[in-house]
Amino acid sequence: MEGDVEGEIRRLRDEFGNLPVEVSVDESDETRIVVRLKRRVGAEAFQRYVATCKRLGLKFDRERKCWWKRVGAGQER
């Protein structure tokens, strides 16, 4: 599972291209992959960031101000 998580983190970083994102693992309540911007970006880059998060099926956490998904979500067969 650890290799799967690392692979998913790499894949997510690639999906965001040159946007300044931080992709990490949060294991507080349940194991999640968390994505957030590292710094402020312009309006166009921000819209690209939000659109990419939505396209990838990430959910927005209003309290933590980050996008997330459960580890393994969408990978069950």
C-alpha positions as CSV (number, residue, x, y, z in Angstrom):
1,M,0.0,0.0,0.0
2,E,2.9,2.4,0.8
3,G,4.1,2.1,-2.8
4,D,0.6,2.8,-4.1
5,V,0.5,6.0,-2.0
6,E,3.8,7.2,-3.3
7,G,2.7,6.4,-6.8
8,E,-0.5,8.3,-6.4
9,I,1.3,11.3,-4.9
10,R,3.7,11.3,-7.9
11,R,0.7,11.0,-10.3
12,L,-1.1,13.9,-8.6
13,R,2.0,16.2,-8.7
14,D,2.3,15.4,-12.4
15,E,-1.4,16.3,-13.0
16,F,-0.9,19.8,-11.5
17,G,2.1,20.4,-13.8
18,N,3.9,23.6,-12.9
19,L,1.4,24.8,-10.3
20,P,3.0,25.3,-6.9
21,V,1.2,22.5,-5.0
22,E,2.0,20.5,-1.9
23,V,0.8,16.9,-2.0
24,S,1.1,15.1,1.3
25,V,-0.5,12.3,3.3
26,D,-2.7,13.0,6.3
27,E,-3.4,10.2,8.7
28,S,-5.3,12.1,11.4
29,D,-8.8,10.6,11.1
30,E,-8.3,8.4,8.1
31,T,-5.5,8.1,5.6
32,R,-6.0,10.8,3.0
33,I,-3.9,12.4,0.3
34,V,-4.0,16.2,0.7
35,V,-3.4,18.8,-1.9
36,R,-3.0,22.6,-1.3
37,L,-1.3,25.5,-2.9
38,K,2.2,26.4,-1.5
39,R,1.7,30.1,-2.2
40,R,-0.7,32.6,-3.7
41,V,-1.2,32.4,-7.4
42,G,-3.0,34.5,-10.0
43,A,-6.7,34.1,-10.8
44,E,-6.0,32.0,-14.0
45,A,-3.7,29.6,-12.1
46,F,-6.1,29.4,-9.2
47,Q,-9.0,28.5,-11.6
48,R,-6.7,25.8,-13.2
49,Y,-5.9,24.4,-9.7
50,V,-9.6,24.2,-8.8
51,A,-10.6,22.7,-12.1
52,T,-7.8,20.1,-11.8
53,C,-8.9,19.2,-8.3
54,K,-12.5,18.7,-9.4
55,R,-11.5,16.7,-12.5
56,L,-9.5,14.4,-10.3
57,G,-12.4,13.8,-7.9
58,L,-10.8,15.6,-4.9
59,K,-13.1,17.0,-2.2
60,F,-12.6,20.4,-0.6
61,D,-12.2,20.6,3.2
62,R,-13.4,24.1,4.2
63,E,-11.9,23.9,7.7
64,R,-8.4,22.9,6.6
65,K,-8.6,24.8,3.3
66,C,-7.3,21.9,1.2
67,W,-8.4,19.4,-1.3
68,W,-8.3,15.7,-0.4
69,K,-9.1,12.1,-1.3
70,R,-9.0,8.8,0.6
71,V,-6.0,6.7,-0.1
72,G,-7.1,4.0,-2.5
73,A,-10.3,5.8,-3.4
74,G,-11.3,4.9,-6.9
75,Q,-8.8,2.2,-7.1
76,E,-11.0,-0.7,-5.8
77,R,-11.8,-3.3,-8.4
